[in-house]
Each structure stands twice: as structure tokens, then as C-alpha cells.
Amino acid sequence: MATGLGKILVFGGTGYLGKHVVRTSIKMGHPTYVYGRPVTPNSNPSNSKVELHKEFQSMGVILIQGELSEHEKLVSLIKQVEIVISAIGTPYVMEQLRIIDAIKVAGNVKRFIPSDFGCEEDLITAVLPPFQDLLEKKKKIRRATEATGVPFTFLSSTCFGAYFLSFLLHPHDKYSEELTIYGTGESKAVFTREEDIAIYIIRAANDPRTCNRTVLFQPSKNILSQLELVSLWEKKTGRSYNKVFVYEEELVKLSETSPHPENVRAAIIHSIFVKGDMANFEIREDDQMEVSKLYPEVEYTTVDQLLDDFVANPPEFHYVEL
């Protein structure tokens, strides 16, 4: 590891996005700590977190096992680092208040990035109630972060590229002749590859320009509608798909009648792919910044390139926990 670079502590470092953040932090030369729930010697050796722990240890990551309820342990650890990044999963959003409390007591953190990265909760309105509940929780974390006086950066407003493109296009299914289109299929969404999101997170965490600012994702080549995606995918695969439309009214009903977490998924789909909430606003330059303009030297993965990867190595799709 290079010396002189700020020490980074990642919460949720073995999660869906967190593992990419950890890998990127190490690759960029930061001494990197991961705090997470204990993995015992009796854990299933095929468990993905066991494998990640082995990978992280081989890379030089410092693994600290514990619970977020262990306040003194958190404070002691946070005092050893300069940057704290949370990639905690959606069900545990409010647990970040424990991290914020420990950061306040530690008093040494130079940048905090809370777990966000999806829809921009301070900009979008009139989303369906199951999703609004989640956005309200994220707003509370933002307001609590601001109240500490600790330097922060909020990053948001993108779909996790591989995850959502796999959800929409089913690249692993070689026999299906149908693809689902939500709404009219014309609303735009933003897709950023997970590894690229991690790069932007680490870059922003070390950038004085992003201090106490909101950083949004609008890389021009990655803003597409569902219909554009399907057309591109048909060209890549040489296949023609029957488009099955799920219109707004049906998504609203699903959000009202489905059990958790299906109701939340329906509400999120409605926000992103029907209302276009990730791409239907202008960035306010007084307090917001855009990643591809901030870091033009970063060669982000375009949707076109990501779909090439899908053709060569189709990923399986699994829902993240909500």
C-alpha cells in the first residue's frame, strides 16, 4: 500500500456494492478497513462472505468483526481512519445513525459518505408509498449527517448497471422470447457499472471540490430508455423479442397489494422506469456536481460495452435484499 493516502473504513464492505468499494480503495493505494458482522470458523466455507474475507485478507484489507451496536468499538476504530464510507444495504439504512453517532464522538473524520447511490431523495417527489418510506429514511440519514458538521459527500442518482440491465434484459436466459417493458418504455434511466460507481466514490471521497456537495451520475452514454436498451440488446444478440408492457396502473396496484418486498420493488420500478426519476432533472451547479464532468479522465464503462460483456459472459440475476 502507498503511504500518505488517507485510511478508509468501509461499512457493508462484503455487500453488493461494498465489495467493489473495498477492492477499488485498495487498488488506489488506501489502507482499507472493513467493519462487519462476525464470520466464524464454523461458517459454511462456500459462503460468499467467507470467500470475500479470504480475498480481502490476501489484498491487505484490515478486517474488523463486530456489531454496529458496539459503540465504543466503533469509536475506537473510527479514530484510526480519515474517511468513512457506508455501503450498508437497504434494510439497514437507519442503522447508519449508530455510525454517525460514533463519528461525532471520534471527532477526526475528514469525509463521510453515507449509503445512498440510488434515486436522489432530495429531488424526486410523488413516488409511491413503499418507496417513499425508504427515501424518507435516507433523507433522515442525510440530515443527521449534515447536523454533525463532519465533512460529507452524497453520491446518488444511478441504477447499478449490471444489476438493473440483467433484471431488464435477462441475458442468462437463452430461450426466452419476451422482455418486460415498464410503462411506455420511453422514460430515461441512468446505468453505471458497479465497478465504476466504486471508482467515483473513492475519487469523490478524496476530492476537496466534493466536500459538503451532492455528486450525481449522468454520464451521457449511459442514459437510455428501456426501448433503446432492448433495441441495442437485439442488435447484440441477433434476436427479436416480444415486448410485454406492464403499464403504470398495474405497477401502482402491485405496490399497493403485494407483500414486502415485492411492493417496494414495484414502487422503485415505477419511479425509475415509468416516471424517469433518475434522469428528468437538471443538475444545480450551486450545490450539485456530475461525475463524468468532475472526472473526465475516468473511462467509464458504457452500456454498449457492458452489454458486450453480457453477450460473452451472461450473468445470473439475484434480487438484492430490500
C-alpha positions, 0 to 999 in steps of 0.5 A, spaced: 500 500 500 502 507 498 503 511 504 500 518 505 493 516 502 488 517 507 485 510 511 478 508 509 473 504 513 468 501 509 461 499 512 457 493 508 464 492 505 462 484 503 455 487 500 453 488 493 456 494 492 461 494 498 465 489 495 467 493 489 468 499 494 473 495 498 477 492 492 477 499 488 480 503 495 485 498 495 487 498 488 488 506 489 493 505 494 488 506 501 489 502 507 482 499 507 478 497 513 472 493 513 467 493 519 462 487 519 458 482 522 462 476 525 464 470 520 466 464 524 470 458 523 464 454 523 461 458 517 459 454 511 466 455 507 462 456 500 459 462 503 460 468 499 462 472 505 467 467 507 470 467 500 470 475 500 474 475 507 479 470 504 480 475 498 480 481 502 485 478 507 490 476 501 489 484 498 491 487 505 484 489 507 484 490 515 478 486 517 474 488 523 468 483 526 463 486 530 456 489 531 454 496 529 451 496 536 458 496 539 459 503 540 465 504 543 468 499 538 466 503 533 469 509 536 475 506 537 476 504 530 473 510 527 479 514 530 484 510 526 481 512 519 480 519 515 474 517 511 468 513 512 464 510 507 457 506 508 455 501 503 450 498 508 444 495 504 437 497 504 434 494 510 439 497 514 439 504 512 437 507 519 442 503 522 447 508 519 445 513 525 449 508 530 455 510 525 454 517 525 453 517 532 460 514 533 463 519 528 461 525 532 464 522 538 471 520 534 471 527 532 477 526 526 473 524 520 475 528 514 469 525 509 463 521 510 459 518 505 453 515 507 449 509 503 445 512 498 447 511 490 440 510 488 434 515 486 436 522 489 431 523 495 432 530 495 429 531 488 424 526 486 417 527 489 410 523 488 413 516 488 409 511 491 408 509 498 413 503 499 418 507 496 417 513 499 418 510 506 425 508 504 427 515 501 424 518 507 429 514 511 435 516 507 433 523 507 433 522 515 440 519 514 442 525 510 440 530 515 443 527 521 449 527 517 449 534 515 447 536 523 454 533 525 458 538 521 463 532 519 465 533 512 460 529 507 459 527 500 452 524 497 453 520 491 446 518 488 442 518 482 444 511 478 441 504 477 447 499 478 448 497 471 449 490 471 444 489 476 438 493 473 440 491 465 440 483 467 433 484 471 431 488 464 434 484 459 435 477 462 441 475 458 442 468 462 436 466 459 437 463 452 430 461 450 426 466 452 422 470 447 419 476 451 422 482 455 418 486 460 417 493 458 415 498 464 410 503 462 411 506 455 418 504 455 420 511 453 422 514 460 430 515 461 434 511 466 441 512 468 446 505 468 453 505 471 457 499 472 458 497 479 465 497 478 465 504 476 460 507 481 466 504 486 471 508 482 467 515 483 466 514 490 473 513 492 475 519 487 469 523 490 471 521 497 478 524 496 476 530 492 476 537 496 471 540 490 466 534 493 466 536 500 459 538 503 456 537 495 451 532 492 455 528 486 450 525 481 451 520 475 449 522 468 454 520 464 451 521 457 452 514 454 449 511 459 442 514 459 437 510 455 430 508 455 428 501 456 426 501 448 433 503 446 436 498 451 432 492 448 433 495 441 441 495 442 440 488 446 437 485 439 442 488 435 447 484 440 444 478 440 441 477 433 434 476 436 427 479 436 423 479 442 416 480 444 415 486 448 410 485 454 408 492 457 406 492 464 403 499 464 403 504 470 396 502 473 398 495 474 405 497 477 401 502 482 396 496 484 402 491 485 405 496 490 399 497 493 397 489 494 403 485 494 407 483 500 414 486 502 418 486 498 415 485 492 411 492 493 417 496 494 420 493 488 414 495 484 414 502 487 422 503 485 420 500 478 415 505 477 419 511 479 425 509 475 422 506 469 415 509 468 416 516 471 424 517 469 426 519 476 433 518 475 434 522 469 428 528 468 432 533 472 437 538 471 443 538 475 444 545 480 451 547 479 450 551 486 450 545 490 450 539 485 456 536 481 456 530 475 461 525 475 463 524 468 464 532 468 468 532 475 472 526 472 473 526 465 479 522 465 475 516 468 473 511 462 467 509 464 464 503 462 458 504 457 452 500 456 454 498 449 460 495 452 457 492 458 452 489 454 458 486 450 460 483 456 453 480 457 453 477 450 460 473 452 459 472 459 451 472 461 450 473 468 445 470 473 440 475 476 439 475 484 434 480 487 438 484 492 435 484 499 430 490 500 
